[in-house]
């Protein structure tokens, strides 16, 4: 008998589905979307943030410095970077339907 369901946020409950704004940002910073995503998700800063050795604010400051983003422009960069992400409300509803019979939990490095 299943007693608990543990799920992840990034790529499960929250997925990147529209890459157009990331493509625009990448073009603006003279790189590919993959290169830009590697800075956000795969850099040393990202790795340190994912294990709690850097705060999310420190990580985004590193991204800002790496891409030479003016401080005032960082909030718009972040908004555009995440603009194509979508919550899977069908999955959220399913997980809600499991409770209270089955414990649910979120396990994520986000």
N, C-alpha and C positions, 0 to 999 in steps of 0.2 A: 504494500500500500504506500502510495506517495504521501509523504508528510510535509514536504516543503518544495518550493520551486524558487530557484535563485536565477536571476537574470542580469544581464549587463545593460548599460544605458547606450553607449556609443556603438552604433552599427546594429543595434537591436531595437530598443525603444525609440531612439533618435537616430535617424539616418540622413546622410547627405544624398539628396535626390536630384537637385538642380544645381549644376556646377557653373552656371552662366556668370554669377557674380564673382565666383572665385577665378574664373577665366579672365574676367575684366580686371580684377585686382592684379593678377599675375602679369597681364599685359602692361598694366600701369607701372609695375616694378621691373619690367624687362626680364621676365622669367616665365617658365611654364607653370601651370597649375601644380603639377607634380613636384617641382622644385620648391614652390611656396608651401605646399602641404608638408613637405619634408622638414622645412624649417619649423613649422607649427607642431607637427606630430612626431618627427623623427630625430630632431636635433638633440644634442647633449642636454640643452636646457629642458626640452620636453621630457627626456628620460628622467632628469633630476626632479622635475615637477611631478611626474607620475609616481614617484616613490616618496614624495613628501620632503625632499631635500631643498626644493625651491617652492615658494608660494606661486599661485597662479599669476599674481601681480608681477612678481619677479620674472616669471617666464615671459609674460607679454611685454615687459620692458626689454628683455633680451631680443625678442622678435622685433620690437620697434627699433632698437639700435641696429640690429642686423640689416634690416631693410631701409634704414635711414628715414623712418616715418616721423614727421614732426609730431611732438607730443600731443598737440591739439587735434591731430588727425587720427590718432589711435582708436578712439571710440567708433568712428565711422568705418575704419578698416575692419575692426572686429564685427560690427554689424553686417558689413558686406560679406565677410568671410563665412559667417554662420547663416546668412540669409537663405541659402538653399537647403537647410536642414529641416526635416519634417518629423514630427512625433507620429508614431504608429498608434493611432487612437484605437484601432481594432484590437491590437495586442494589449494595450492598457486596459481596455474593457474586459478582455479575456482574463487578465491577471486579477482584476477586481472581482470577477465572478468566482474565482477560486477561494476567495476569503469569505468567511472565516474558517471554512473546513480545512484549508491547506494554508500553511504559512507561506508568505512570499517575502522575498528579500532582493535587494539590489546590491550587487557586488560589482564595483566599478573603480577604475583608476581615474575617472573623470573628476 
